[in-house]
């Protein structure tokens, strides 16, 4: 399969050891899938930081958010009601739990490669009963001087799309869950089309249908409807099992260009692209037949969950597209692309 990514020579640019845990008794296991934006002349990443208690032999322990803080649940690994075969999700007494608890952490950079955590900016953590298992995989869209943060809200109720907004990254307005379970991978267009807000999102179906990319409309960026399925999985392809949106689409002369992730039944995640009509984004004009990025580097193949490249954030500079991505569900990395080259890989319907 082709791969047109020019990976940073400095990759991984961030590893779990590069940041401090949010509290004593927890350790950072993974850094994943940052939202990306520019602010104050710097490049910023809003990283998903996944933490868990330090593991002890014979015991599996994991954190859950409660009203009074974080509660640690510890279970003997040979407990007859425990299924811990997946490193990401366990089942205990018929209920599912995440093995880690995720929050969102701000880091910034002067050169787009070397990042640090600045003082005076808060951690974004789960709040309320829809976020008891944490918040994950934020996309950041800038619309009329307001940053819209769409992220995955996780709890025993399911997985849905939460929204917060900010202008200064220190004060945030919470808007609750804007798309209910089961849904994720929500990216809001950074420009209205014919007076309407648009967003890509991904409902999940385990029986009828599949894990497809949908388009939604809104009069105000808060209330969403007129949902339409626009991109499906493709049998016997690299994106045969699930597809999901990356960051906000790029506006080009040819149309709205979206970088998306796809996975096969072996849970190998690659990146591809599709193109939507400028005046009617529900019309998909073209799509890459093969992925534009495939996990091939060692840090993409081996980690907490290997064979993964996954993006929900980028920076545009003329024809240069800098994508920041999660590798192997453990590291944050960067790669550059030519937008013209991506467009040339599209196959029109």
C-alpha positions in Angstrom: 0.0 0.0 0.0 1.3 3.5 -0.8 2.4 5.9 2.0 3.0 9.6 1.1 3.7 10.8 4.6 6.9 12.5 5.5 7.4 11.6 9.1 9.2 13.9 11.5 12.7 12.7 12.1 12.2 13.5 15.8 9.3 11.0 16.1 7.9 10.2 18.6 7.7 13.9 19.6 6.0 13.0 22.9 6.0 9.8 25.0 4.3 9.0 28.3 7.5 9.7 30.3 7.6 13.3 29.0 4.6 14.4 31.1 3.8 14.1 34.8 0.7 12.3 36.0 -2.3 14.3 37.1 -2.2 13.0 40.6 -0.1 10.8 42.9 -0.9 7.1 42.6 -1.5 7.3 38.9 0.9 6.6 36.0 0.6 7.8 32.4 0.3 4.8 30.1 -0.6 6.4 26.8 -0.6 9.7 25.0 -3.1 9.7 22.1 -4.6 11.5 19.2 -4.2 15.3 19.9 -6.5 18.0 18.8 -4.4 20.8 17.1 -4.7 24.6 16.8 -2.7 27.8 16.8 -3.0 30.3 19.6 -0.7 33.2 20.6 1.7 32.5 17.8 2.4 29.0 18.9 1.3 25.5 17.8 -0.8 23.8 20.5 -1.8 20.1 21.0 -4.7 19.1 23.2 -3.5 15.5 24.0 -5.5 12.7 25.3 -3.6 11.5 28.4 -4.6 8.0 29.6 -3.7 7.1 33.2 -4.1 4.1 35.5 -2.9 3.1 38.9 0.5 1.4 39.0 -0.2 -2.3 38.5 0.6 -4.9 41.1 1.3 -8.5 40.4 -1.9 -10.6 40.5 -4.2 -7.5 40.6 -5.9 -5.5 37.8 -6.8 -2.0 39.0 -8.4 0.9 37.1 -9.7 4.4 37.9 -13.3 5.6 37.6 -14.5 9.2 38.2 -16.9 9.7 41.1 -18.5 12.9 42.5 -15.8 13.1 45.2 -12.9 12.4 42.8 -11.2 9.3 41.4 -12.0 5.9 42.8 -9.6 3.0 42.2 -11.2 -0.4 41.6 -8.9 -3.4 42.2 -9.7 -7.0 41.1 -7.8 -10.2 41.3 -6.7 -11.0 37.8 -7.9 -14.6 38.1 -11.4 -13.6 39.3 -14.0 -15.8 37.6 -16.2 -12.7 36.8 -13.3 -10.8 35.1 -12.5 -10.8 31.3 -9.3 -8.8 30.8 -8.3 -10.0 27.3 -8.4 -6.6 25.8 -5.7 -4.1 27.0 -8.2 -1.2 26.5 -11.5 -2.6 28.0 -12.3 -5.1 30.6 -15.5 -6.8 31.6 -16.2 -7.4 35.3 -19.4 -8.9 36.6 -21.1 -8.2 33.2 -20.2 -4.5 33.1 -17.5 -2.9 30.9 -14.8 -0.6 32.2 -11.9 1.2 30.6 -8.5 0.1 31.8 -7.4 3.7 31.8 -9.0 7.1 32.6 -8.4 9.8 30.0 -8.2 13.6 30.4 -7.1 16.3 27.9 -3.8 18.1 28.4 -2.5 21.3 26.7 1.1 21.5 25.4 2.5 24.1 23.1 5.5 24.7 20.8 7.4 27.5 19.1 8.6 25.3 16.2 5.9 22.7 15.9 8.2 19.9 17.0 9.4 20.4 20.5 6.4 20.7 22.9 6.2 21.6 26.6 3.3 22.0 29.1 2.8 25.8 29.9 1.9 27.0 33.3 -1.5 28.5 34.0 -3.6 26.3 31.7 -6.0 23.8 33.2 -6.4 20.1 32.6 -9.7 19.2 30.9 -11.2 16.4 32.9 -14.4 14.5 32.8 -17.3 15.9 34.8 -20.8 14.5 35.5 -22.3 11.1 35.0 -21.8 11.0 31.2 -18.0 11.4 31.6 -17.2 9.0 34.5 -14.8 7.0 32.3 -13.1 10.1 31.0 -13.0 12.3 27.9 -11.0 11.4 24.8 -9.8 12.3 21.3 -10.7 16.0 21.0 -11.1 17.8 17.7 -10.7 21.6 17.8 -12.4 23.9 15.4 -12.0 27.7 15.3 -15.2 29.5 14.3 -15.6 33.3 14.7 -12.9 33.6 17.3 -14.3 30.8 19.4 -12.7 27.4 19.7 -15.2 24.5 19.6 -13.9 21.4 21.4 -15.7 18.2 20.4 -14.6 15.1 22.3 -15.7 11.6 23.2 -17.5 11.4 26.5 -17.3 7.9 28.0 -19.3 6.4 30.8 -21.3 3.3 31.7 -24.2 4.9 29.8 -22.1 4.6 26.5 -19.9 6.7 24.3 -21.2 10.1 23.0 -20.0 13.5 21.8 -19.4 16.3 24.3 -18.8 19.9 23.5 -17.0 22.8 25.3 -16.1 26.2 23.9 -13.4 28.7 24.8 -11.8 31.9 23.6 -8.7 32.0 25.8 -8.1 28.3 26.8 -8.4 29.2 30.5 -12.2 29.6 30.8 -14.5 27.0 29.2 -18.2 26.9 28.7 -19.7 23.4 28.9 -22.5 22.4 26.6 -23.0 18.8 27.6 -23.5 15.9 25.3 -24.5 17.2 21.8 -24.8 13.7 20.2 -25.9 10.8 22.4 -24.4 7.3 22.4 -23.1 5.5 20.6 -21.2 8.2 18.7 -17.7 9.6 18.4 -15.2 11.1 15.9 -17.1 14.4 15.6 -15.4 17.2 13.7 -17.1 20.6 13.1 -16.4 22.5 9.8 -14.6 25.7 10.5 -16.9 27.6 8.1 -20.6 27.7 7.6 -22.0 26.5 4.3 -25.0 28.3 3.0 -25.6 29.7 6.5 -25.5 26.3 8.2 -23.0 24.6 10.5 -21.8 21.2 9.5 -20.1 18.4 11.4 -18.9 14.9 10.6 -19.5 12.2 13.2 -19.6 8.4 13.5 -22.5 6.4 15.0 -21.6 2.8 15.7 -23.7 -0.2 15.0 -22.9 -3.7 16.2 -25.8 -5.4 14.4 -27.5 -3.7 11.4 -25.4 -1.2 9.4 -21.9 -0.4 10.3 -19.3 2.0 11.6 -19.7 4.7 9.0 -19.1 8.5 8.7 -22.2 10.7 8.9 -22.9 14.4 8.2 -25.0 16.6 10.4 -26.4 20.1 10.1 -27.0 22.8 12.8 -28.4 26.3 12.9 -26.1 27.3 15.8 -23.3 24.8 16.2 -25.0 23.3 19.3 -28.2 21.5 18.1 -27.6 18.9 15.4 -30.0 17.2 13.0 -30.6 16.1 9.3 -28.1 13.3 9.8 -26.9 11.6 6.6 -24.6 8.7 6.0 -21.9 9.8 3.5 -18.9 7.4 3.8 -19.1 3.6 4.4 -16.6 0.9 5.0 -15.4 -1.1 2.0 -15.2 -4.9 2.0 -11.8 -6.4 1.5 -10.1 -3.0 1.8 -7.9 -1.4 4.3 -11.0 0.4 5.7 -13.3 -2.6 5.8 -14.2 -2.6 9.5 -14.7 1.0 10.5 -14.1 4.6 9.3 -14.1 7.8 11.2 -13.4 11.5 10.7 -10.1 13.2 11.6 -10.0 16.9 12.1 -12.2 19.6 10.6 -12.2 19.4 6.7 -9.9 21.5 4.7 -11.4 24.0 2.2 -9.8 23.6 -1.2 -10.7 24.8 -4.7 -11.8 21.2 -5.5 -14.0 20.8 -2.4 -13.9 20.0 1.3 -11.0 17.6 1.9 -11.2 15.3 4.9 -8.4 13.1 6.3 -10.0 10.1 7.9 -9.0 6.9 9.6 -10.0 3.4 8.5 -9.4 0.0 10.1 -9.7 -3.6 8.9 -10.9 -6.6 10.9 -7.3 -7.0 12.3 -7.6 -3.6 13.9 -4.9 -2.1 11.7 -5.5 1.7 11.4 -4.4 3.7 8.4 -5.3 7.2 7.1 -7.1 8.0 3.9 -8.9 11.0 2.4 -12.2 11.9 0.7 -13.6 15.1 -0.9 -17.0 16.7 -0.4 -18.8 19.3 -2.6 -18.1 22.9 -1.5 -21.8 23.9 -1.5 -23.3 20.6 -0.5 -21.0 18.5 1.8 -23.4 15.6 1.7 -22.1 14.9 -1.8 -18.9 12.9 -1.7 -17.1 13.5 -4.9 -14.0 11.4 -4.5 -12.1 9.1 -2.2 -8.6 7.6 -2.0 -8.5 4.0 -3.1 -5.4 3.2 -1.0 -4.3 4.8 2.3 -2.1 7.8 2.3 -0.4 6.7 5.6 0.2 3.2 6.8 1.7 2.1 10.2 5.2 1.1 9.2 7.6 2.8 11.7 8.5 0.9 14.8 6.7 3.4 17.1 3.6 2.9 15.0 3.8 -0.9 15.0 4.6 -1.4 18.6 3.1 0.2 21.7 0.0 0.0 23.9 -2.1 -1.1 20.9 0.1 -1.6 17.8 -0.3 -1.1 14.1 -2.1 2.2 14.5 -1.9 5.7 13.0 -4.8 7.9 14.1 -5.2 11.7 13.6 -7.7 14.3 14.7 -5.6 17.4 14.3 -3.5 19.3 11.7 -2.0 22.7 10.7 -2.2 24.1 7.2 0.5 26.3 5.7 -0.1 26.8 2.0 0.2 23.4 0.3 1.9 21.9 3.4 -0.4 19.9 5.7 1.2 19.0 9.1 -0.7 16.2 10.7 -0.2 15.3 14.3 -1.2 11.8 15.1 -1.3 9.1 17.7 0.9 6.1 17.0 0.3 2.6 18.5 -2.1 4.2 21.0 0.9 5.3 23.0 3.0 8.1 21.3 2.3 11.5 19.7 4.0 12.0 16.4 4.0 14.3 13.4 4.1 14.0 9.6 3.9 16.4 6.7 1.9 16.0 3.5 1.4 17.9 0.3 -2.3 18.8 -0.1 -1.9 18.7 -3.9 -0.5 15.2 -3.6 -3.4 14.0 -1.5 -5.8 15.5 -4.0 -4.0 13.7 -6.8 -4.6 10.3 -5.0 -8.4 10.8 -5.0 -10.5 8.6 -7.3 -13.7 10.3 -8.5 -16.9 8.4 -8.5 
